[in-house]
Amino acid sequence: MIFGNTREAYKICARLVTSSFLIVCLHAQAGNQQEIALADSVRVALAHAIADGRPPKPDIEDVSERTRYLRWLDEMSQRLQKKISDPQMRQEFLESVWYEATRAGLDPAMVLGLIQVESAFRKYAMSIVGARGYMQVMPFWTRVIGDSDHSKLFQMQANLRYGCAILRMYIDMEKGNLYLALGRYNGSRGRPDYPNAVLAAWNRWKLQG
């Protein structure tokens, strides 16, 4: 499986996130997610990960891994049919979820669980505070690590890419503690409701067997 320089960008970001001087939280809170000041090196690493425009088509050389991936696509497509009725749209969505989650070092089932809780799989979902799309990404992120084009957050792959990159950063900030990282993603760090909801949904989206 090949992700090239993108995987290196995530690794660099992970190393930088764990540095003691990395992040300073701002007093202002923008919606569910808090806007944070990033060290330039982290911002650049995240920006590179976001900007990588290669299509979400995996290169899986191992036969058993590819077989498991195709089985995952088939099973998840059946489960998701009531939420996304169009077969082609559902296929593209699942391919993108798998690709963006995997390149960020996340379990695709966890990403599906988060999407279920955040937007109920609605592409154009918008919260009362302005969070957008499947993963409910706040627009300020397009300014911090993107090109300031908020409309991209309603594009499937862009929204998934932002969401996965941000969640990966939070996990690294919390040194692998998913409970705290998920709380930070939702802006409710330390409170149980949101992490518990995502973790429960994650279990429902795991591949059986």
Long-range contacts (C-beta under 8 A, 24 or more apart in sequence): 1-58, 1-59, 1-60, 1-61, 1-62, 1-65, 1-102, 2-59, 3-102, 3-103, 4-52, 4-54, 5-48, 5-52, 6-48, 6-49, 6-52, 6-54, 6-103, 7-103, 9-45, 9-46, 9-48, 9-49, 9-52, 10-45, 10-49, 10-103, 10-104, 10-105, 10-165, 10-168, 12-41, 12-45, 13-42, 13-45, 13-46, 13-49, 13-168, 13-169, 13-172, 14-168, 14-172, 16-41, 16-42, 16-45, 17-42, 17-169, 17-172, 17-173, 18-172, 18-175, 22-173, 23-173, 29-187, 30-129, 30-138, 30-140, 31-127, 31-129, 31-130, 31-131, 31-138, 31-187, 32-127, 32-129, 32-131, 32-136, 32-138, 32-185, 32-186, 32-187, 32-188, 33-131, 33-137, 33-138, 33-141, 33-166, 33-184, 33-185, 33-186, 33-187, 34-184, 34-187, 35-138, 35-140, 35-144, 38-144, 38-145, 42-169, 43-144, 43-145, 46-145, 46-165, 46-169, 47-145, 47-146, 49-103, 49-104, 49-161, 49-165, 50-145, 50-146, 50-158, 50-161, 50-162, 50-165, 51-146, 56-95, 56-96, 56-98, 56-99, 56-100, 56-157, 57-95, 57-99, 58-98, 58-99, 58-102, 68-207, 69-98, 71-207, 72-98, 72-108, 72-207, 73-98, 75-207, 75-208, 76-112, 76-205, 76-207, 79-205, 80-121, 83-120, 83-121, 84-121, 92-156, 93-156, 96-156, 96-157, 96-160, 97-160, 100-157, 100-160, 100-161, 100-163, 100-164, 101-160, 101-164, 103-164, 104-164, 104-165, 104-167, 104-168, 105-168, 106-164, 106-167, 106-168, 106-171, 107-202, 108-205, 109-202, 109-205, 109-206, 109-207, 110-178, 110-198, 110-202, 110-205, 111-135, 111-160, 111-163, 111-164, 111-167, 112-201, 112-202, 112-205, 113-198, 113-199, 113-200, 113-201, 113-202, 113-203, 113-204, 113-205, 114-163, 114-167, 114-182, 114-185, 114-198, 114-201, 114-202, 116-201, 116-204, 116-205, 117-194, 117-197, 117-198, 117-201, 123-154, 123-156, 123-159, 124-154, 132-159, 133-159, 133-163, 134-159, 134-160, 134-163, 135-159, 135-160, 135-162, 135-163, 135-164, 135-167, 136-163, 137-162, 137-163, 137-166, 141-166
